[in-house]
Amino acid sequence: MATIKDVARIAGVSVSTVSHVVNGTRYVSPEKVRKVEDAIRQLDELPNFIAKRSALKSKLSESRYVLILLSKKRSLFQNQVKEKLEEIVSAMEKTAAEAGVHIVSGDTKVAGKGQVDGVFITTTGMGQIEDGVNVGGTLAQPGDAIIVTGDVGRHGCTILLAREDFGIEANVTSDCAPLWKTVEAVMNTTHDLHVIRDATRGGVGTVLYEIAGQSNVGIRLDAASVPVAPEVKGVCGMLGLEPLYLACEGRMVIMAPKAEAEKIVETLRKCPYSKDAAIIGEVIDDQPGKVVMTTEIGTQALLPQPGGELLPRIC
């Protein structure tokens, strides 16, 4: 770990000058400030004396520093992390800018011994309640249209093929995407919304069963209207999986009055991550707590209750 002496040596200034720049305790010429900042940026790791006490908060923020905790014992894994760090932080910066958010804090992740074979990025989302919008899993009403913001199951299918050796070659990519701009566009179209839920772990099917139970309503889906990418449909057909139960990372389920549904879908299709948005069903009085599927041949079948997870936790 670099020390204040290392920073002073690289910058070609005194240790006291570095201290004054870091702590803002005395005026330092702009030229020397620049030298100190450039020296800090050359370091592989941010020194503790800067991470703990720094008057350069705004400067470091502009530089997109991310603090990473590593054990004292070096390993091949840690070396791989450092090699990938620039790519990871760049992707974080790009996505945060696109979503219009700031990354200010993280969260913790607990994993069993030997399970940490890659980078875990954990975040805590903080937002605000928008005036005039009241949504929740208990607010679905009979007559509501059910909208999905894009094709389903692509993320889960991608992870499944990457983790398991099925010998299946398919050009499947994740649907991972920031959702806030999409939500904002919908709310700018109408505030008459009852449910907005992201369909992550457990997929759209699990979300629908949760809402049906929380609102004590039934749900009827039209199988032909559910958007599924051909490559995902092919993989699911070979493995006997239901795409509705595969995880998504960039999809939402929206429930709103039928009178609002068409203009919501029209808005969604203008957004970059929801061009395949579709109305896939409706909320009904019958069979509360159940999800019924109208098949492509016109028969009705009960969508099986969600069981165990198809994959270990991926989100």
C-alpha positions in Angstrom: 0.0 0.0 0.0 1.4 3.4 -1.0 2.2 6.0 1.7 2.2 9.7 1.8 6.0 9.6 1.2 5.4 7.7 -2.0 2.9 10.3 -3.2 5.4 13.1 -2.4 8.2 11.3 -4.2 6.2 10.8 -7.4 4.9 14.3 -7.3 8.3 15.8 -6.6 7.0 17.8 -3.6 7.4 17.6 0.2 5.4 15.4 2.4 3.9 18.4 4.1 2.7 19.7 0.7 0.9 16.4 0.1 -0.7 16.6 3.5 -1.9 20.2 2.9 -3.4 19.2 -0.5 -5.2 16.2 0.9 -6.5 17.9 4.1 -7.0 21.4 2.7 -5.1 22.9 5.7 -3.1 25.5 3.8 -3.0 27.2 0.4 -1.0 25.2 -2.2 -0.3 26.5 -5.6 -2.4 25.1 -8.4 0.7 23.6 -10.1 1.6 21.6 -7.0 -2.0 20.5 -6.4 -2.1 19.2 -10.0 1.2 17.3 -9.4 -0.2 15.7 -6.2 -3.4 14.7 -7.9 -1.6 13.2 -10.9 0.7 11.3 -8.5 -2.4 9.8 -6.7 -3.9 8.8 -10.0 -0.7 6.9 -10.9 -1.0 4.6 -7.9 -2.4 1.1 -8.2 -4.4 1.5 -5.0 -5.8 4.5 -3.2 -3.6 5.1 0.0 -5.4 4.7 3.3 -4.5 8.3 4.4 -6.5 9.6 1.4 -9.4 7.1 1.7 -9.9 8.0 5.4 -9.3 11.7 5.4 -9.5 13.7 2.3 -10.4 17.3 1.3 -10.2 16.1 -2.3 -13.6 14.5 -2.2 -15.0 16.3 -5.2 -11.8 15.8 -7.1 -11.7 12.1 -6.3 -15.3 11.9 -7.3 -14.5 13.4 -10.7 -11.8 10.8 -11.0 -14.3 8.0 -10.4 -12.4 6.2 -7.6 -13.9 3.0 -6.3 -12.5 1.5 -3.0 -12.2 -2.2 -3.0 -11.5 -4.3 0.1 -9.0 -7.1 -0.4 -7.5 -9.5 2.0 -3.8 -9.2 2.9 -3.1 -12.5 1.4 -2.5 -12.1 -2.3 -4.1 -14.6 -4.7 -4.5 -15.2 -8.4 -8.1 -14.1 -8.0 -7.1 -10.8 -6.6 -4.7 -10.2 -9.5 -7.5 -11.0 -12.0 -9.8 -8.5 -10.1 -7.2 -5.7 -10.6 -6.8 -6.5 -14.3 -10.6 -6.3 -14.8 -11.1 -3.3 -12.5 -10.8 -0.6 -15.1 -13.3 -2.3 -17.4 -15.7 -2.8 -14.5 -15.5 0.7 -13.2 -15.9 2.1 -16.7 -19.1 0.1 -17.1 -20.4 1.2 -13.7 -19.8 4.8 -14.7 -21.5 4.5 -18.1 -24.6 2.8 -16.7 -24.9 5.2 -13.7 -24.7 8.2 -16.2 -27.3 6.6 -18.4 -29.6 6.0 -15.5 -29.0 9.4 -14.1 -27.9 8.2 -10.7 -24.8 8.6 -8.5 -22.9 5.6 -7.0 -22.3 6.7 -3.4 -22.4 3.5 -1.4 -22.5 -0.3 -1.6 -23.9 -3.2 0.3 -22.6 -6.4 1.7 -22.6 -9.9 0.1 -22.4 -13.1 2.1 -21.1 -16.2 0.2 -19.9 -19.6 1.3 -16.3 -20.6 1.4 -15.0 -21.3 -2.1 -18.0 -19.7 -3.8 -16.3 -16.4 -4.5 -15.0 -17.1 -8.0 -15.7 -13.7 -9.5 -16.4 -10.1 -8.8 -19.5 -9.2 -6.6 -20.9 -5.7 -7.2 -23.5 -5.0 -4.5 -25.5 -1.7 -4.3 -28.2 -0.2 -2.2 -30.8 1.8 -4.1 -32.1 5.0 -2.7 -34.9 7.0 -4.3 -38.0 9.1 -3.7 -41.7 8.6 -3.9 -43.2 10.4 -6.9 -46.2 12.6 -6.2 -49.4 11.3 -7.6 -48.2 7.7 -8.2 -49.4 4.9 -6.0 -48.3 1.5 -7.0 -47.8 -1.8 -5.1 -48.3 -5.6 -5.3 -51.6 -5.3 -3.4 -53.2 -2.8 -5.8 -53.9 -5.0 -8.9 -57.6 -4.7 -9.9 -59.9 -6.9 -12.0 -59.9 -5.4 -15.5 -56.3 -4.3 -15.4 -54.2 -5.0 -18.4 -50.9 -6.8 -17.8 -47.9 -5.4 -19.7 -44.4 -6.8 -19.9 -41.7 -4.4 -21.1 -39.9 -6.8 -23.4 -39.1 -10.4 -24.3 -38.8 -12.6 -21.2 -36.3 -15.1 -19.8 -33.2 -13.9 -21.8 -31.0 -13.2 -18.8 -31.7 -16.5 -17.1 -31.1 -18.4 -20.3 -27.8 -16.6 -20.8 -26.6 -17.4 -17.3 -27.8 -21.0 -17.6 -25.8 -21.6 -20.8 -22.8 -19.9 -19.3 -22.8 -22.0 -16.0 -23.9 -25.4 -17.2 -22.3 -27.7 -19.7 -25.4 -28.6 -21.8 -23.4 -28.6 -25.1 -25.9 -26.1 -26.5 -24.6 -23.3 -28.7 -27.1 -20.4 -28.9 -26.6 -16.8 -29.5 -28.4 -15.6 -26.3 -27.5 -12.3 -24.6 -28.7 -10.9 -21.4 -31.5 -8.3 -21.2 -29.7 -6.5 -18.4 -30.6 -2.8 -18.6 -31.2 0.3 -16.3 -35.0 0.7 -15.8 -35.5 4.2 -14.3 -35.7 6.1 -17.6 -38.3 3.6 -18.8 -40.3 4.0 -15.6 -40.1 7.8 -15.9 -41.4 7.7 -19.4 -44.4 5.6 -18.3 -45.2 8.0 -15.4 -44.9 10.9 -17.8 -47.6 9.2 -19.9 -50.0 8.4 -17.1 -50.2 8.3 -13.3 -53.1 5.8 -13.5 -50.8 2.8 -12.6 -51.5 0.1 -10.1 -48.4 -2.2 -10.2 -44.9 -1.8 -11.4 -42.6 -4.7 -10.6 -39.2 -5.7 -12.0 -39.1 -9.3 -13.0 -35.7 -10.5 -11.7 -35.2 -13.7 -9.7 -38.0 -16.2 -10.6 -38.9 -14.3 -13.7 -42.3 -13.0 -14.8 -44.2 -16.1 -13.7 -43.1 -15.7 -10.1 -43.9 -12.0 -10.1 -47.4 -12.7 -11.4 -48.1 -15.3 -8.7 -46.9 -12.9 -6.0 -49.1 -10.1 -7.2 -52.1 -12.5 -7.6 -51.7 -13.6 -4.0 -51.1 -10.1 -2.6 -54.0 -8.6 -4.4 -56.3 -11.6 -4.1 -57.1 -11.7 -7.8 -56.7 -14.1 -10.7 -54.5 -13.5 -13.7 -55.2 -14.7 -17.3 -52.3 -14.7 -19.8 -52.4 -15.1 -23.5 -49.5 -17.4 -24.4 -49.3 -16.1 -28.0 -48.8 -12.6 -26.7 -45.9 -13.3 -24.4 -42.7 -12.1 -26.2 -39.9 -14.7 -26.2 -36.8 -14.5 -28.3 -36.6 -17.4 -30.8 -33.2 -18.5 -29.4 -34.6 -18.5 -25.9 -37.6 -20.4 -27.0 -35.4 -23.0 -28.7 -33.2 -23.5 -25.6 -36.2 -23.8 -23.3 -37.8 -26.3 -25.7 -34.7 -28.5 -25.6 -34.4 -28.3 -21.8 -38.1 -28.4 -20.9 -38.1 -25.0 -19.3 -40.8 -22.4 -19.1 -39.4 -19.0 -20.2 -41.8 -17.2 -17.8 -39.8 -18.6 -14.9 -36.4 -17.6 -16.2 -34.9 -14.5 -14.6 -34.9 -11.1 -16.3 -32.6 -8.2 -15.5 -34.1 -5.5 -17.6 -37.8 -6.2 -17.7 -40.8 -5.0 -15.7 -44.4 -6.1 -15.2 -46.9 -3.2 -15.3 -50.6 -3.4 -14.4 -52.9 -0.5 -15.3 -56.5 0.0 -16.4 -57.1 -1.2 -19.9 -58.0 2.3 -21.0 -54.3 3.3 -20.3 -52.7 0.1 -21.7 -52.3 1.0 -25.3 -50.7 4.4 -24.7 -48.3 2.8 -22.1 -47.2 0.3 -24.7 -46.8 3.0 -27.3 -44.6 4.9 -24.9 -42.6 1.8 -24.0 -41.8 1.0 -27.6 -40.2 4.3 -28.0 -37.7 3.6 -25.2 -34.4 1.9 -26.0 -34.9 -1.1 -23.7 -38.6 -1.8 -24.2 -39.1 -1.9 -27.9 -40.8 -5.4 -27.6 -43.3 -4.3 -24.9 -46.6 -6.1 -25.1 -49.9 -6.6 -23.4 -49.8 -10.2 -22.3 -53.0 -10.7 -20.3 -55.5 -9.3 -17.8 -56.4 -9.3 -14.1 -59.6 -11.2 -13.4 -62.0 -11.9 -10.5 -62.0 -15.7 -11.0 -59.5 -18.0 -9.4 -57.9 -15.6 -7.0 -54.2 -16.3 -6.4 -53.9 -18.3 -9.6 -52.3 -17.6 -13.0 -54.2 -19.2 -16.0 -52.7 -19.4 -19.5 -54.7 -19.4 -22.7 -52.6 -21.6 -24.9 -51.9 -21.0 -28.6 -54.5 -23.5 -29.6 -57.2 -21.8 -27.5 -57.3 -24.1 -24.4 -56.8 -22.9 -20.9 -54.2 -24.3 -18.5 -53.0 -23.4 -15.0 -49.5 -22.0 -15.1 -47.6 -24.3 -12.6 -46.8 -22.7 -9.3 -43.3 -21.5 -9.0 -41.0 -24.2 -7.5 -37.3 -24.2 -6.6 -34.9 -21.8 -8.3 -33.6 -23.0 -11.7 -30.2 -21.4 -10.9 -28.3 -20.3 -7.8 -28.9 -16.7 -6.9 -27.8 -14.4 -9.7 -29.2 -11.1 -8.4 
